[in-house]
């Protein structure tokens, strides 16, 4: 207890001493401040410094007492350090903050995050107050922005008005000075001129007696408007030299004068620059420029000479570029190796004079596209695959090389070998096509002393065998009769070196593929071409011992034809003319949707409009051909019929009557759809739509031949839905045809036959 009492007394003494020291320091600072104020406030410092103020006795006693207390405190502090340290440590232990542990910090952060994430729900009054506060802030910001813009606009307008006033004043000042100078100059110029004019007028009046006309005064009764004018009043020509001789402005860049033709300005600028450069050039530069221009002119002339059209060049001047353009002009596409250039004219084909005379006699002025390319290939003893539209001259394309080869053989040898079989064999799918080829071959071969025999069904086999025993150079026939003649030993092919298959795709479609293969097996093996590079070399063409040459011509290329070509042709050269298997671009195709019972009336309506004979009507069935022909005869028309059920004589008679003009209409089946060349057929009517699009192509190919226009009308019914899609595509590709909306929008014409159209479920569509 004594120790506690002593410690409390010591603490009280220390507290009193410290309070006294603070009071003493306060008094000293206050006194120093008063002295500074007094020093600064006095205007002048006296010479003698005032005597320092002496302390009062009470202050002295207070200071002494405080010093004594300080000493006692120091002593007590020295004696009681241990007790004071213990008390201080206890106090520090009580007031010291312990740091939070990691778990406490995590817990506190978690609580803070939860408090932040919890939504704070405001009452209706708080939300209204918040909305009013935001609206007030937006209104204040808008008002402030508008005030700033209004202030800026006012300042800008004020500056603009001041600048405009200043510019107007400056402009008026310059205008006044300019007018003053102009008036001074005019007065200076007019003064002597006026004196001179007056002097001249006085001299003329004095010596010449010229009097100046008085101005006419218009009276009240005179006309109000006077349309007469004096020549001196003409102001069209400006005699002022400033405006009459305008200064030419030259922009050394891209500038132009507004209101004047830009092309004229460019031309004037180019003349100006040329003159400027011409003045600055030295003689050496001028000579070099002349030489350069001369060289450029020579290059341009050479380029123009080389880039002439192929028709303006000779055969020796033709380059690869010219041959490419030539083929593009005639839509010729070739495939294969070592293909020769096409013919530009008959004279460039290296044909003998006798063949050229026969060609001119037949009326062939210019070769057709297929003839231009197929004849040079045939003269090289190459196998050929010719694909061209109907009516393109394929018959002459394979006959001319054949005749050229036979004519190259010695005449004595030809007469001796006539009994050993033909040199060439030509296969055709139909009798009419075989007879047509025979007519062309006789027309070409008879003047050249080349004999031709045709073997077709419907005629006596013994009579045809008798013709074969007399000897021939070319045999033309259908597969069935040819196979019959070969099996019965009426014909031998031991020296046949030239095989031609015309309309090969039609033969395959008619089921003659097996017969064709059997016929080709009768050919000798000794002259068969090897399947290597030798097949592309024209070796010994103009001799009897040449390799066998196989030529195949067709309008469409089917997989069966490609298979046959791979079997019997060696390294063939393929020639494509135009679009393969597509109808000619010159035939207008018209489609009429109707029912089966409406066909007869539609046909009569078309014929009553007036027709230009001959026309051809195609029907699918033989019986329907005869029925339709009889019906047309009753209506007063002059038809003839042709189908496979008729005898050969009646078929030949029908074609002869149509070609000679005795009949106007030919009603036929697809027998007449292939290869027949009837001149100037103006109209083809598909009374029954063909079963395939290939047959349709050959049907409409009977018109629009030899570069002429044609027209084809087709009756479509619901039974023809299988060909709707392909027919629509064919019509859309024709530039002169228009597809009707009924066919265009028909459901069967939207998808290719055989395709499965899957319809999506509506519920599935809605779910997705």
CORBEL-V677589 format. One line per field, one symbol per residue. psi: psi as a letter, one per 30 degrees, with the letter a starting at -180 (. if undefined). A space follows every 10 residues. Layout:
psi->???
//
This chain:
psi->eeeeeeeeee eeeeeeeeee eeeeeeeeee eeeeeeeeee fkekklekkl kkkklleeee eeeeeeeeee eeeeeeeeeh eeeeeeeeee eeeefkkklk leeeeeeeee eeeeeefkkj klleeeeeee eeeeeeeeee eeeeeeeeee eeeeeeeeee eeeeeeeeee eeeeeeeeee eeeeeeeeef eeeeeeeeee eeeeeeffgk kkkkkkkkle flkekjfkll ffgkgekjfk fefeikkjkj jibgllkkgk keeeeeeeee eeeeeeeeef kleeeeeeee eeeeeeeeee eeeeefgllf fglleffkle eeeeeeeeeg hkklkllhkl klkflefggh kleeeeeeee efgjekklee eeeeeeeefg hkkkjkjllk ggheefefee eeeeeeffkk eeeeeefffg llflkkkkfl eeeeeeeeee eeeefefghk kkkkjllflk eeeeeeeeff klekkkllee eeeeeefggf kkhfgkgjkk jkheeeeeef ggeeeeeeef ffllfegkkl iafffgkikh ehlfgllkkk kkklfkjlee eeeeefefkj hlkkkkjakk gkllffkkkk kjklleffee eeeeeeeffk ljlllkkkle keefeeeeee eeeefglill lklfflleee eeeeeeeeef gfkfkjjlaf egfkfkjkkh jfkkkiekkl elfeeeeeef fflhlhglll kkkkkklffg ffgeeeeeee effkfglkkl eeeegkefgf lkkfkkjkkk keeeeee.
//
